[in-house]
Amino acid sequence: MIETYALSASLHLGFIKILLALLVVHLGLVFIGDTAKFGYIKRLMLFLPTYYVFMAFIFFTGMLNLAILHFSMSLSIWVMIVCWIGLIPLGAIGFKRLKAVRVNKEFGKFKKFMAIKIICEMIIVGFGTFIGIAL
């Protein structure tokens, strides 16, 4: 049981590190490229499923860890759950803005919004990880 928990916890932390790296890549994709081309929007839309897959991996390994711990909730677990749930509406808002920018072509506003959104996501993931490790 201890080995299973250790493996699942290390996978959980590994997926979080990958998610942080994906957020950095996402920030780069927002600012790199010619916005006049359709490929800019398509590239961002093709990137998002990878991001959401790793969010799902984090959810799955977190639930596995929670089951191994017999669902004993602590403050750090609640903080991590709230942080994970906080990422979902941010992703939905970002996707809605991405679809809207195809029509209104306001790339300046979109880039500014996405920079703020991605930095907020990095802070949320970093905070949840710090609390999860520290407590």
Beta strands, then each sheet from edge to edge (+ up, - down):
end
